[in-house]
Amino acid sequence: MPRRLIFVTVAAASALATEMVLKHSEGLQEITAPYLSVPKPEPITGVASVIDGDTIEVHDQRIRFNGIDAPESRQYCDDAKGFEYPCGRRSAEALDSFLAASRPVQCAFVTWDRYDRFVGDCRRADGASVAGWMVEHGQALDWPRYSHGAYAKQQAKAQAAKLGLWVGKFQAPWDWRAEHADAAAPRSQPLGAINRKQVAQSGYSCQPRRYCSQISSCDEAQWYLHNCSWGGKLDRDGDGLACETLC
């Protein structure tokens, strides 16, 4: 075969191969470009509404705290005497009080979760770590699967001092969700919004009452049980009904 013909054949094959590579590369670019071009969200700053012990909402954006897990809203735990109490509700109330002491909160983006929530590291206006405080006070757990032990020291401190959840017995939130799939979906309303509505309708407030003799009705007692951090004290036998002598 003449050399010129061989050269032309090789050149044509090279050109064809180059064209195929270019087309393939363009195809990959069409697939990956949209993902590569998505910008990382800016930090979110504002006054938070509490959803539960590890989730807040700021400017209509749901934010899940990175690396910790708090009891679910419907979750109950055992106190030091073995009585059930709404630990999920208590955790949310503790978070609400903590955030209210130094506003606004600022959250730096980490990732998105399967519920399309912004997962972030959040701090109060005074710089205090929200997740760190929740774990250190026994209102949430270090979640090693995501934190890689970032809050292990705070958790050990809370456990040694028997704070929050550590005062009694409880099920880890991730285990509770696995057993209560129907009840573990994220809340749709902020805790604060629910409380304000209930207060407006009832006229009650969470000023502490130590005894059922200080309460005028069964409905009032149940309102305290479900809406105030100290309400569980009115349900001595842990059956979910406060001040039974009034009912």
Secondary structure, 3 states (H helix, E strand, C coil): CCHHHHHHHHHHHHHHHHHHHHHHHHHHHHHHHHHHCCCCCCCEEECCEEEECCEEEECCEEEEECCEECCCCCCCEECCCCCEECHHHHHHHHHHHHHHCCCCEEEEEEEECCCCCEEEEEECCCCCEHHHHHHHCCCCEECHHHHCCCCHHHHHHHHHHCCHHHHCECCCHHHHHHHCHHHCCCCCCCHHHHHHHHHHHHCCCCCCCCCHHHCCCHHHHHHHHHHCCCHHHHCCCCCCCCCHHHC
